[in-house]
Amino acid sequence: QVQLVESGGGMVQAGGSLRLSCFASGGTFTSGGTFDNYAMGWFRQAPGKERELVGGVGRRRDITFIEDSVKGRFTVSRDIAGNTAFLQMNSLKPEDTAVYYCAAGRAGPWNVPRLGHEYNIWGQGTLVTVSS
């Protein structure tokens, strides 16, 4: 079974940048196929708040979605050959403080799933803390 391993979280000053990585280890996903058959999503959960979608990248790396709340500051991408998805976070604000999760979900060639239940494999999460 494929496992998603996240890295890159930590503490940063407001205005700084972090790059989160999500490496898919192993070779078998629940519904079959390989890494390039799955969309990769990024979610976050701030203290006392519900989990929310940040963005995602589809099976094709040029098919992306970014939520309005982080558009212009965050970028999602993937390296298919390296089985890795990325979340580049620039101009970080204290409001961005949260546990960030990556997830994999089977998707069509032109789709980036928007809902948590559409993703069936999740990472453990990595904490991002932005200080003022």
C-alpha positions as CSV (number, residue, x, y, z in Angstrom):
1,Q,0.0,0.0,0.0
2,V,1.3,3.5,-0.9
3,Q,2.1,5.8,2.0
4,L,2.4,9.5,1.8
5,V,5.4,11.0,3.7
6,E,5.3,14.8,4.2
7,S,8.3,17.0,5.0
8,G,9.2,20.7,5.0
9,G,7.1,22.0,7.8
10,G,8.4,24.2,10.6
11,M,8.4,27.6,12.0
12,V,8.9,30.7,9.9
13,Q,8.6,34.5,10.3
14,A,5.8,36.3,8.6
15,G,6.7,37.1,5.0
16,G,8.9,34.0,4.7
17,S,8.6,31.0,2.6
18,L,8.4,27.2,3.0
19,R,8.2,24.3,0.5
20,L,6.3,21.2,1.6
21,S,7.0,17.9,-0.1
22,C,4.8,14.8,-0.2
23,F,6.6,11.6,-1.3
24,A,4.6,8.6,-2.3
25,S,6.4,5.5,-1.1
26,G,5.6,2.0,-2.2
27,G,4.0,1.2,-5.6
28,T,0.4,0.1,-5.1
29,F,-2.6,2.5,-4.6
30,T,-5.9,1.3,-3.3
31,S,-7.8,1.5,-6.6
32,G,-4.8,0.4,-8.7
33,G,-2.6,2.4,-11.1
34,T,0.5,4.3,-10.5
35,F,1.3,7.8,-9.1
36,D,0.5,9.5,-12.3
37,N,-3.1,8.1,-12.2
38,Y,-3.9,10.1,-9.1
39,A,-4.6,13.8,-8.3
40,M,-2.7,15.2,-5.4
41,G,-4.4,17.6,-3.0
42,W,-3.2,19.8,-0.1
43,F,-5.4,20.5,2.9
44,R,-4.8,22.4,6.1
45,Q,-6.5,22.5,9.5
46,A,-5.9,25.5,11.8
47,P,-6.5,25.2,15.6
48,G,-10.2,25.1,16.3
49,K,-11.2,25.2,12.7
50,E,-12.4,22.6,10.1
51,R,-10.0,21.1,7.6
52,E,-10.0,23.1,4.3
53,L,-8.7,22.6,0.8
54,V,-5.7,24.6,-0.1
55,G,-5.1,23.4,-3.6
56,G,-4.3,20.5,-5.8
57,V,-2.7,19.2,-8.9
58,G,-4.3,16.8,-11.3
59,R,-2.9,13.8,-13.2
60,R,-1.5,16.3,-15.6
61,R,0.8,18.7,-13.8
62,D,-0.6,21.7,-15.7
63,I,-4.1,21.0,-14.3
64,T,-4.1,22.9,-10.9
65,F,-6.4,24.5,-8.5
66,I,-5.7,27.1,-5.8
67,E,-8.2,28.4,-3.3
68,D,-8.8,32.1,-3.4
69,S,-7.5,32.5,0.2
70,V,-4.0,31.6,-0.8
71,K,-4.0,32.4,-4.5
72,G,-1.0,34.4,-5.6
73,R,1.1,33.2,-2.6
74,F,0.9,29.4,-2.8
75,T,1.7,27.1,-5.7
76,V,1.1,23.4,-6.2
77,S,3.1,21.2,-8.4
78,R,4.2,17.6,-8.9
79,D,7.2,15.6,-10.1
80,I,5.8,12.5,-11.6
81,A,9.1,10.8,-12.1
82,G,10.0,11.4,-8.5
83,N,6.6,10.4,-7.1
84,T,6.5,13.7,-5.2
85,A,4.0,16.6,-4.9
86,F,4.9,20.0,-3.6
87,L,3.3,23.0,-2.0
88,Q,5.3,26.2,-2.3
89,M,4.2,28.8,0.2
90,N,5.4,32.4,-0.1
91,S,4.6,35.6,1.8
92,L,3.4,33.5,4.7
93,K,1.0,35.1,7.2
94,P,0.2,34.1,10.8
95,E,-3.2,33.1,9.6
96,D,-1.5,30.3,7.6
97,T,-0.5,28.5,10.8
98,A,-2.0,25.0,10.5
99,V,-1.3,21.4,10.1
100,Y,-0.9,20.7,6.4
101,Y,-1.9,17.4,4.9
102,C,-1.3,16.0,1.4
103,A,-3.7,13.4,-0.1
104,A,-4.0,11.3,-3.1
105,G,-7.2,10.5,-5.0
106,R,-8.2,8.8,-8.2
107,A,-9.4,11.4,-10.7
108,G,-10.2,11.9,-14.4
109,P,-7.6,13.4,-16.7
110,W,-9.0,17.0,-16.3
111,N,-10.2,17.0,-12.7
112,V,-8.8,18.1,-9.4
113,P,-11.1,16.8,-6.6
114,R,-12.2,19.5,-4.1
115,L,-13.6,17.4,-1.3
116,G,-11.8,15.5,1.4
117,H,-13.8,12.3,0.9
118,E,-12.6,12.2,-2.8
119,Y,-9.1,11.4,-1.5
120,N,-8.5,8.0,-0.2
121,I,-4.8,8.1,0.9
122,W,-3.6,10.7,3.4
123,G,-0.3,11.8,4.9
124,Q,0.2,12.3,8.6
125,G,0.4,16.0,8.3
126,T,3.1,18.5,9.0
127,L,2.9,21.6,11.2
128,V,3.5,25.0,9.8
129,T,3.8,27.8,12.3
130,V,4.1,31.4,11.1
131,S,5.1,34.0,13.7
132,S,4.3,37.7,13.5
